[in-house]
């Protein structure tokens, strides 16, 4: 959607997650776990007894033997508002990040605005609150005010650049609703910890209350991981979505 005003300014309510490369399979977990008792094994040996393999992965997950889940890698390319990345980077163990830089390139006018499915109103005290839909008037006000703010901020950014101000200084006027992009690399264990905190799920043993926008990222990452490591993913869900 392109609003009135700057014809180049775009508003988005979605996020994008692309799995750009991976070396991750359930066999990676089995190799790592069985070396402690059986030494090195071939893939053919690991695949001889699928039910035994499934049981071993479930045992590791249930009893929280976590290190076998670290011998794999997934790299995602993520496009989301800056405020999502500020939350994302609280996850440090088992993660590597490289984000686009406003020091070295001109940032593009793509900004976040929630759609009508985004609950707007927080009710209750911190630690014990819920979000409710919000009225049509509130949704309209949020859309209008955000658009006006983004237009003003990006115009100020362009003015500073036109005056010869360095990009690393000019970017100071831009809000956290600006879209950024990054590569994020993790292993299955670190991803499970992320999902346990940043998604809500009916099977979760420990409740979580993530901000919806980072949950959207988590849901897309989870869908890609589930295809790569179906036995590990099933065990994660079967054991309350608690990272081992």
FILODO-789630 format. One record per residue: y, z, x of N, C-alpha, C in turn. Coordinates in steps of 0.02 Angstrom, whole numbers, padded with zeros to 5 digits, always signed. Layout:
YZXYZXYZX...
END
This chain:
-00060+00000+00042+00000+00000+00000+00062+00000+00044+00109-00044+00030+00172-00047+00067+00229-00028+00022+00263+00027+00034+00317+00049-00009+00381+00010+00003+00430+00022-00042+00495-00008-00032+00528+00022+00029+00577-00012+00057+00609+00012+00118+00585-00030+00176+00564+00003+00229+00537-00032+00287+00474-00071+00266+00476-00138+00270+00419-00178+00246+00357-00169+00289+00365-00140+00348+00308-00130+00392+00274-00062+00383+00306-00017+00345+00278+00050+00337+00222+00049+00286+00165+00079+00304+00106+00080+00260+00086+00152+00245+00062+00163+00185+00036+00227+00164-00038+00222+00151-00075+00271+00177-00148+00272+00169-00171+00340+00143-00223+00340+00103-00253+00402+00079-00324+00411+00104-00348+00364+00145-00416+00367+00170-00417+00383+00245-00476+00391+00272-00487+00396+00344-00542+00347+00361-00548+00328+00424-00602+00284+00444-00639+00315+00503-00705+00306+00503-00749+00330+00556-00798+00275+00572-00801+00255+00635-00847+00204+00657-00890+00232+00714-00955+00226+00708-01000+00244+00762-01001+00185+00811-00970+00193+00869-00963+00137+00915-01020+00132+00965-01051+00188+00981-01111+00186+01024-01149+00251+01016-01213+00247+01030-01254+00308+01025-01316+00303+01067-01339+00359+01089-01405+00368+01119-01431+00432+01088-01458+00426+01028-01476+00485+00990-01534+00469+00944-01588+00507+00951-01646+00500+00907-01683+00566+00904-01727+00572+00855-01767+00633+00851-01812+00640+00912-01832+00584+00942-01874+00587+01002-01839+00623+01059-01773+00619+01062-01736+00655+01114-01747+00730+01108-01749+00755+01047-01761+00826+01036-01832+00845+01058-01880+00802+01041-01950+00816+01056-01963+00815+01132-01934+00765+01166-01941+00762+01239-01917+00828+01270-01857+00849+01249-01826+00908+01279-01865+00972+01264-01890+00977+01203-01925+01038+01183-01994+01043+01216-02030+00988+01220-02099+00992+01244-02105+00994+01320-02052+00975+01355-02057+00977+01428-02068+01048+01453-02046+01098+01415-02053+01167+01438-02126+01190+01437-02168+01159+01396-02238+01181+01391-02288+01127+01412-02269+01063+01405-02316+01009+01417-02296+00963+01473-02236+00972+01501-02212+00926+01552-02190+00860+01521-02182+00810+01562-02157+00745+01538-02210+00711+01495-02186+00681+01439-02230+00644+01395-02200+00576+01380-02244+00529+01363-02220+00463+01344-02200+00463+01270-02162+00412+01250-02142+00406+01180-02204+00398+01136-02254+00362+01161-02315+00352+01122-02349+00418+01107-02351+00462+01157-02381+00528+01147-02343+00569+01096-02277+00563+01098-02236+00600+01051-02246+00577+00979-02262+00512+00970-02267+00483+00904-02338+00487+00875-02385+00516+00912-02454+00518+00888-02462+00560+00825-02424+00613+00820-02431+00659+00764-02363+00672+00732-02343+00628+00685-02276+00635+00655-02264+00702+00621-02315+00728+00587-02306+00792+00553-02295+00849+00602-02328+00846+00659-02318+00897+00710-02247+00892+00738-02223+00831+00747-02155+00822+00771-02105+00849+00722-02115+00834+00659-02071+00860+00606-02071+00936+00605-02131+00965+00612-02137+01038+00612-02102+01069+00672-02107+01037+00730-02076+01064+00790-02000+01065+00782-01972+01010+00758-01899+01006+00748-01877+01059+00698-01915+01068+00645-01896+01118+00595-01901+01189+00625-01951+01200+00666-01958+01266+00699-01898+01279+00745-01880+01229+00785-01823+01237+00830-01759+01253+00791-01749+01218+00736-01690+01229+00695-01692+01298+00663-01749+01316+00634-01755+01379+00598-01745+01439+00643-01775+01437+00703-01770+01493+00749-01712+01487+00798-01671+01436+00789-01609+01426+00826-01620+01419+00901-01669+01377+00918-01677+01356+00988-01635+01293+00996-01574+01302+01019-01525+01249+01013-01523+01196+01067-01542+01213+01129-01531+01166+01184-01566+01098+01176-01627+01094+01145-01657+01027+01138-01615+00978+01096-01570+01004+01056-01528+00960+01014-01466+00934+01052-01460+00951+01116-01403+00929+01155-01416+00866+01196-01478+00843+01199-01496+00788+01244-01489+00720+01209-01430+00708+01183-01415+00645+01148-01339+00638+01146-01316+00580+01125-01244+00568+01126-01225+00519+01071-01167+00533+01039-01138+00489+00989-01063+00484+01002-01037+00424+01000-00965+00413+01008-00938+00380+00945-00888+00413+00915-00857+00389+00854-00785+00367+00869-00763+00315+00835-00692+00296+00835-00664+00316+00768-00614+00360+00770-00589+00392+00709-00515+00376+00700-00497+00358+00640-00427+00348+00623-00410+00396+00566-00361+00440+00579-00344+00493+00531-00275+00519+00546-00245+00558+00500-00179+00587+00514-00182+00636+00573-00126+00643+00607-00123+00687+00666-00143+00759+00648-00126+00783+00588-00143+00852+00572-00219+00862+00569-00257+00809+00555-00330+00814+00557-00353+00824+00629-00323+00787+00676-00344+00793+00746-00326+00861+00775-00272+00890+00751-00254+00957+00776-00308+01008+00756-00336+01001+00697-00392+01044+00677-00455+01025+00715-00466+00959+00722-00527+00934+00754-00534+00962+00824-00480+00966+00860-00484+00984+00931-00491+01059+00943-00499+01097+00889-00521+01166+00896-00595+01168+00914-00630+01113+00903-00700+01107+00922-00703+01081+00993-00721+01123+01040-00716+01105+01111-00784+01102+01146-00831+01145+01127-00895+01146+01162-00938+01087+01138-00957+01045+01186-00999+00988+01170-00960+00928+01143-00895+00928+01149-00853+00873+01125-00810+00845+01182-00798+00780+01179-00749+00747+01223-00704+00703+01181-00639+00703+01196-00590+00667+01156-00545+00623+01200-00528+00565+01174-00472+00526+01201-00433+00496+01142-00371+00519+01135-00328+00497+01080-00276+00447+01104-00256+00402+01059-00203+00355+01077-00140+00393+01097-00101+00365+01141-00045+00401+01170+00022+00372+01148+00064+00417+01121+00132+00397+01104+00178+00393+01165+00152+00411+01223+00192+00403+01285+00190+00331+01309+00135+00297+01297+00124+00232+01329+00125+00174+01280+00124+00186+01216+00128+00131+01168+00171+00152+01109+00202+00102+01078+00243+00115+01019+00197+00131+00960+00209+00187+00927+00166+00208+00872+00182+00168+00809+00130+00150+00773+00138+00107+00715+00153+00148+00652+00190+00118+00605+00212+00156+00545+00159+00160+00490+00106+00196+00505+00052+00207+00456+00048+00282+00443+00056+00302+00380+00063+00373+00363+00015+00392+00306+00001+00456+00304-00046+00483+00254-00009+00505+00191-00038+00487+00134-00017+00515+00070-00079+00526+00028-00087+00584-00004-00148+00597-00042-00151+00556-00106-00212+00536-00125-00220+00502-00189-00230+00553-00245-00243+00529-00305-00246+00574-00362-00308+00619-00362-00357+00605-00320-00416+00648-00317-00404+00710-00273-00350+00710-00235-00335+00766-00190-00305+00824-00230-00339+00882-00229-00313+00941-00263-00252+00967-00226-00199+00981-00263-00134+00994-00232-00113+01067-00229-00137+01108-00276-00108+01175-00285-00158+01228-00262-00135+01272-00217-00176+01327-00193-00161+01389-00234-00214+01420-00261-00207+01481-00301-00247+01537-00269-00217+01597-00265-00250+01654-00236-00222+01670-00167-00245+01725-00141-00221+01749-00076-00262+01719-00019-00236+01720+00042-00273+01694+00100-00341+01727+00106-00392+01686+00118-00460+01712+00123-00496+01715+00056-00458+01707+00001-00488+01711-00065-00446+01668-00112-00451+01603-00103-00410+01558-00143-00450+01496-00163-00424+01461-00212-00454+01398-00234-00398+01346-00239-00417+01283-00239-00370+01229-00251-00382+01199-00319-00328+01184-00355-00333+01153-00421-00296+01086-00419-00307+01047-00471-00286+00977-00471-00212+00966-00459-00170+01003-00494-00098+00987-00493-00081+00941-00550-00018+00941-00570+00004+00901-00627+00022+00830-00604+00029+00787-00653+00051+00718-00638+00119+00719-00605+00163+00764-00628+00229+00770-00597+00225+00791-00525+00181+00838-00509+00173+00860-00439+00147+00803-00395+00099+00766-00420+00073+00709-00382+00128+00657-00370+00168+00644-00421+00222+00596-00413+00274+00620-00363+00290+00685-00365+00338+00713-00319+00313+00710-00247+00249+00728-00237+00221+00725-00169+00225+00654-00142+00206+00605-00182+00207+00536-00158+00278+00514-00141+00326+00531-00184+00395+00509-00173+00426+00544-00112+00417+00610-00107+00447+00647-00053+00417+00627+00014+00351+00619+00017+00319+00599+00079+00344+00530+00101+00347+00484+00054+00370+00416+00071+00442+00418+00098+00486+00455+00065+00555+00459+00087+00559+00490+00157+00520+00542+00168+00520+00576+00233+00494+00529+00288+00440+00494+00273+00412+00448+00323+00461+00391+00339+00494+00365+00288+00543+00312+00300+00598+00336+00346+00624+00395+00332+00679+00422+00373+00655+00436+00444+00596+00466+00451+00571+00484+00517+00558+00421+00560+00528+00371+00529+00513+00312+00569+00576+00272+00586+00625+00273+00541+00689+00241+00557+00722+00277+00616+00719+00343+00618+00746+00380+00674+00710+00364+00739+00645+00358+00735+00604+00340+00793+00625+00272+00820+00633+00223+00775+00653+00156+00796+00724+00156+00826+00768+00197+00799+00836+00201+00824+00836+00228+00896+00796+00279+00909+00793+00308+00976+00764+00257+01025+00712+00221+01004+00683+00170+01048+00735+00115+01063+00773+00096+01012+00823+00043+01021+00878+00065+01069+00890+00130+01073+00941+00157+01118+00913+00166+01189+00851+00147+01199+00822+00151+01266+00790+00218+01282+00782+00261+01232+00750+00326+01243+00675+00316+01254+00647+00353+01300+00576+00347+01316+00533+00362+01256+00477+00326+01250+00432+00337+01194+00409+00409+01188+00397+00441+01245+00372+00510+01243+00422+00559+01215+00487+00540+01217+00539+00582+01187+00550+00561+01114+00554+00497+01102+00568+00471+01035+00516+00493+00984+00454+00500+01006+00400+00518+00959+00409+00588+00929+00454+00627+00957+00464+00696+00933+00486+00699+00860+00516+00645+00835+00541+00645+00766+00486+00629+00715+00428+00609+00738+00376+00586+00692+00335+00645+00666+00315+00642+00602+00279+00698+00571+00204+00695+00583+00170+00750+00567+00097+00753+00577+00059+00711+00526+00093+00683+00476+00061+00637+00430+00051+00568+00459+00076+00555+00519+00066+00491+00552-00007+00482+00569-00033+00422+00560-00102+00408+00579-00107+00399+00654-00161+00426+00682-00177+00416+00752-00250+00394+00755-00274+00379+00815-00344+00360+00823-00370+00390+00887-00435+00402+00889-00465+00431+00948-00539+00414+00952-00565+00418+01013-00637+00419+01023-00658+00492+01027-00711+00509+00992-00739+00577+00995-00813+00571+01010-00835+00602+01064-00905+00600+01084-00936+00669+01079-00996+00673+01051-01028+00737+01040-01104+00729+01045-01139+00785+01042-01212+00783+01034-01229+00812+00966-01292+00810+00948-01312+00832+00881-01297+00906+00869-01306+00946+00921-01293+01018+00912-01219+01031+00898-01175+01000+00936-01103+01010+00925-01081+00980+00859-01112+00925+00838-01095+00895+00774-01117+00941+00717-01176+00971+00723-01199+01017+00670-01152+01076+00663-01128+01102+00719-01080+01157+00716-01016+01135+00680-00993+01075+00696-00934+01047+00663-00945+01041+00588-01002+01012+00568-01016+01001+00497-01024+01067+00460-01052+01118+00493-01059+01183+00461-00992+01214+00442-00940+01198+00481-00874+01226+00468-00828+01180+00428-00838+01115+00435-00789+01067+00409-00813+01027+00348-00870+01047+00320-00891+01016+00257-00916+01071+00210-00908+01058+00146-00938+01100+00095-01003+01067+00072-01055+01106+00061-01119+01076+00042-01159+01127+00002-01194+01104-00049-01232+01150-00092-01289+01184-00055-01312+01156+00001-01367+01185+00038-01344+01233+00094-01279+01239+00103-01253+01280+00157-01266+01354+00144-01295+01387+00194-01308+01459+00189-01244+01499+00198-01199+01473+00238-01135+01506+00251-01080+01463+00220-01041+01490+00173-00990+01449+00140-00934+01430+00188-00905+01371+00177-00849+01347+00217-00796+01319+00170-00734+01324+00193-00678+01301+00151-00632+01256+00191-00656+01196+00209-00617+01151+00252-00560+01118+00215-00510+01097+00253-00459+01055+00223-00491+00988+00206-00474+00961+00149-00509+00902+00123-00506+00843+00172-00451+00834+00206-00444+00775+00249-00491+00776+00308-00503+00835+00338-00551+00837+00394-00622+00835+00366-00631+00859+00306-00697+00853+00275-00715+00780+00263-00667+00738+00246-00679+00667+00238-00706+00636+00302-00677+00656+00359-00701+00633+00423-00773+00657+00435-00784+00722+00422-00850+00751+00432-00904+00716+00390-00888+00700+00329-00936+00666+00285-00956+00598+00312-00909+00562+00340-00925+00496+00368-00965+00500+00432-00949+00549+00474-00988+00560+00534-01060+00582+00516-01065+00625+00467-01131+00648+00446-01175+00591+00422-01146+00544+00384-01185+00488+00359-01214+00445+00416-01175+00436+00469-01199+00397+00526-01253+00435+00564-01243+00500+00575-01292+00540+00611-01358+00544+00574-01356+00549+00508-01417+00554+00468-01462+00494+00478-01433+00436+00489-01474+00376+00500-01505+00375+00570-01471+00406+00618-01497+00407+00687-01553+00458+00697-01547+00515+00665-01593+00571+00678-01615+00601+00611-01655+00565+00572-01672+00588+00505-01711+00653+00503-01756+00665+00551-01795+00728+00551-01749+00787+00567-01706+00778+00616-01659+00831+00634-01611+00844+00576-01588+00791+00544-01542+00799+00488-01576+00836+00430-01638+00819+00416-01674+00853+00362-01684+00927+00378-01700+00942+00441-01709+01012+00461-01644+01051+00456-01589+01020+00474-01523+01051+00469-01509+01072+00397-01522+01027+00350-01511+01043+00279-01561+01094+00253-01623+01088+00275-01675+01134+00251-01664+01206+00274-01627+01214+00328-01616+01280+00356-01544+01304+00348-01514+01283+00293-01449+01311+00274-01389+01282+00309-01398+01225+00344-01342+01192+00377-01307+01239+00427-01348+01277+00463-01322+01320+00516-01343+01289+00583-01295+01278+00626-01310+01246+00691-01354+01293+00732-01405+01265+00766-01450+01308+00807-01416+01330+00871
END
